[in-house]
Amino acid sequence: MTLLDVVKWVIGLGAAVFLPIVMMLMGMLFGLRPGKAIRAGLTLGVAFTGINLVVGQLLVGQVAPAAQAMINRLGLHLTAMDVGWPAASTISWAWPYAAIMFPVQIVLNLLLLLVGWTRTLNVDLWNVWQKVFAGAVVMGVTGSLTWAFIVAIAMIVIELKIGDITA
C-alpha cells in the first residue's frame, strides 16, 4: 500500500470523516491538547453529518416535492434548485484533489507574505471550500487539473488582495 493509496482511502471516507481528521491534526499542530483537538474534530464531523441530513432529508426530501407541486400548479419551467452554501461546501469536499488545497492556500499565503505581495494572513481555513469548488467546476468543465489549480490559486491571491484593501 502506497502513501497515495492511504490518502485516497482517507479522502474516500467523505467530508464527515476527512475534515475532522484535518481539523484534529491542525489543532495539534497549532498547540491544542489532543483531547481538545479530537473534540473539535468530532464536532466538525457531527456538523457535516447534520448538514447532509438537513440537505438530503429535509430540503430535497420534503421541500423539493412541495416546490415541484408549486411549479406544476403555476406552469413554471425551472431547471435548478439553489441548495445554498452548506450543500455546495459538502459537494466541494467530494473532489478528489480537495485536500491539496489546504497546504496550497497556507504555503501560498506565507510565500506572498514573505515576498511582501500581501499583508493579510488568512486564518479562515473553513472557507477553503470555495477555492475547492471553483477548482472542481473548472476541472469538470475543462477536464484540466492544471487549469483547476490555476483558477483556485488565482482566487486565493484575489482573496488576499481584497483583504489588504479592506483591512
N, C-alpha and C positions, 0 to 999 in steps of 0.2 A: 504494500500500500504506500503510495507516494504522498507527499505533502499536498499536492493538488487534489488527490482523491479525498483526503481528510477535509480540506476546505470545501470541496463540492458537497460532501456529506453534511457538513455543518450548515452550509447555506441552504441545502435541500430541506432542512428541518423547518424552514419558514421563518418569517419575521418574529413570530411569537416566541421562538426559541433562540434564533440567531441574535437578535438585537439585545436581549437580556445578557447574553454571553459577552457581547461587545461592551455593554454598559458596566458589567461587573469588572471586566479587565481594565477598562478606562478608569473606573473608580479606584481600583487598587493602584493603578499607575500614578494617579494624582494624590495618593496618600490615604484613601479611605481604608478603614479596617475591613478585613474580609467579610465579617458579618454584615456590616452596613452596605458594602458593595453588593453582596448577594441579595440582600433585602431590596435594594434599588433595582437590581436586575429582575427579580421576581415581580416587583410592582410593574415594571415595564411590560413583562410578559403577560401579566394578567390584563393590563390595559389594552394591549394589542388583541388579545383574545376577546375582550369585551367589545372593542371596536368592530372586529369581524362579526361577532354575534349580532350587534346592532345593525350593521350594514347588511349582512346576509339575511338575517331573520326578520328584523323589523322593517327596514327600508325596502329591501327587494321583495321579501315575503308578504308584507302587509300593505305597505304604501303603494307599491307598484300596481297591484290589481285595482286599487281604488283609482289611481291615476289613469290606468288603462280604461276603466269604465267611464271616467270623465272625458277622456279623449274620444272614445267611441260616441258618447252622447252628444258632444259638441261638434263631431265631424272633423276633428283636427288630424293632421298627419305629422306627428312628431317622431323623430327617429333616435333620440338620445335622452338619457336621464342623467342629470347632474347629481352625483352622489357626494360631492364635497371633498374636502381635503383628507378626511380620515381614510376613505377608500383609495384615493389617489396615492396617499402615503403607503398604504398597505400593498397596493399594486407595485409601487416602485421597488419594494424590497424583494419582489419575485424575480427581478432582473438578475441574471447570474453574476454580473460584474458589480453589483451594488456595494458589496463590502469593500471594494477597492477605493471607493470614493472617499471614505473616511481618511485614510492616510494621504490621499491625493490632496484633499482640502487642507489638512493640517500642514503638510510639507510645503505646499504652495503658499499658504498664508505666512508661514515662518520665513520662507525664502524671500517673499516680497517685503516682509518687514526688515529683513537683514539688508536688502539692497536699497531700501528707502522708497519703494514704489507704493507703499501703503503705510498708514499709521493706525490701522484697525487690526485688532486681534479678535478674530471671530471665535468665540467660545460656544456659540449656539450650534452644537453639532446635531441637535434634534432636527433642524431644518435642512440637513444634507440631503434629505429625501427629494427635495425639489431639483437638485442637480442630477440625482439619480434618475428621476422621472424624465427630465429633458434628455439625458443620455439614452435612456431606454427607448424613448419615442424616436429620436434621431436614428438609432440603430434599427429600429423596426421599419422606419421609412426608407432608409438608405442601404441598410444591410452592412454598414461600415462601423466597426468598433472604433476606428481612428476618429471618424467624424463625431461619433457619440462622445468621446472623451474631449475632443476639441471644444464642442459646444458646452459640455459640463464645466470644463476649465475656464472658458470664457465667462460663464455665469458666476463662477467663484470670483474672478477678477472684477467683474462689474459690481458684484455684491460688496466687495471690499472697498472699491472706489466710491460707491454710494455711501458706505459707512464713513469714509473720510469726509465726504461733502456734508453729511448731516450731523456729524459728531460735534 
